[in-house]
Amino acid sequence: MAEFIVEADGGSRGNPGPAGYGAVVRDAATGRVLAETAESIGTATNNVAEYRGLIAGLRAAHELDPEAAVRVRMDSKLVVEQMSGRWKIKHPDMRPLAMAAKDVFPPGAVRYEWIPRERNKHADRLANEAMDAARRGEPWRPAAPPAEPAAPPAGRAEPEPEPAAPPPATGWGAGTGTATTFLLLRHGETALTAHKRFSGSGGDDPALTPAGRAQAEAAAEAIAAAGGVRAVVSSPLARCRETAVIAAARLGLDVRVEPGLTETDFGAWEGLTFAEIAERHPADMAAWLASSDARPTGGGESFDEVARRVAVARDKTIARNAGSTVLVVTHVTPVKTLLRLALGAPSASMFRMELSPASLSEIAYWPDGNASVRRFNDTGHLPLTPR
């Protein structure tokens, strides 16, 4: 399932006065601009223009994929709070606009986030371009179509696209509202772990070893002792479900299975070591290491594809557990993906992260769209392994 970010804005020069809106649709995993839209709407208020921008942005996203998950980011507190259902819509001019916005996608497909004005500059610029064009008696036209990334020279990796308006690190300041916290637990070891064999969703589904179960139990004790976890979510694969059940039993909670948290499908590489893949499929391995949109041999998943579904699973989990701490039991690639998305880091950064079996990492997601990484690869709860 695709995931889009819609950034929308509207303005009125006079409030009411000459008004216009602008909206941009981005790919949530890469930040790449997929669509732009803007229009002058005659005389209107700021709020009407903002709602019109929201509707236009949602419709542009719907044209790209009607089954997508959408995160709307706007600097209008009014629109965000009303569309999130936290504020009543009292003004009669706003009600039909809000209904029109709700009708674009099915219920639950759209999530709303407030962002500061300085992080909504793209949509604001489009709205002002539309108003300027109307003043000249012209329709708004995009300056250029959304740019596709240029093909890299032969033998070189494609550069990472710029992320969509990366939020500032919240560790230096107070978050806005109550954060939703993900306590990320990698599953315990399996028979393939010690040999460092690729073990994804496309091969065997190994269970935990006795050592892996002991790791899961140690993690469960530490998590229970710390307290605060209100829900447990797991990948559907056996090693994660087994780890999650051990933790959930200690916490007195049920386990929700989230398919989007499953490990990468490594295609023909399943069960092989890095060295074996490099020997048997050297060109495919080189391409995979160089670009996040390259797939493993045999039609597995690229990192870009994994990032899209993991981001959707993240947003669904946040929506279900807003303001709570959630234990998320998953695999190496999903954990690293969540961390690098929270940091606004490129896909290549995942090759520089070490993630041990049954290790804990932690991310706080704030209602304003910011994220803060609080912990990474914590193994202090695990028994020491004899060397």
Secondary structure, 3 states (H helix, E strand, C coil): CCEEEEEEEEEECCCCEEEEEEEEEEECCCCCEEEEEEEEEEEECHHHHHHHHHHHHHHHHHHHCCCCEEEEEECCHHHHHHHCCCCCCCCCCHHHHHHHHHCCCCCCCEEEEECCHHHCHHHHHHHHHHHHHHHCCCCCCCCCCCCCCCCCCCCCCCCCCCCCCCCCCHHHCCCCCCCEEEEEEECCCECCCCCCECCCCCCCCCCECHHHHHHHHHHHHHHHHHCCEEEEEECCCHHHHHHHHHHHHHHCCCEEECHHHCCCCCHHHCCCEHHHHHHHCHHHHHHHHHCCCCCCCCCCCCHHHHHHHHHHHHHHHHHHCCCCEEEEEECHHHHHHHHHHHHCCCHHHHHHCCCCCCCEEEEEECCCCCEEEEEEEECCCCCCCCC
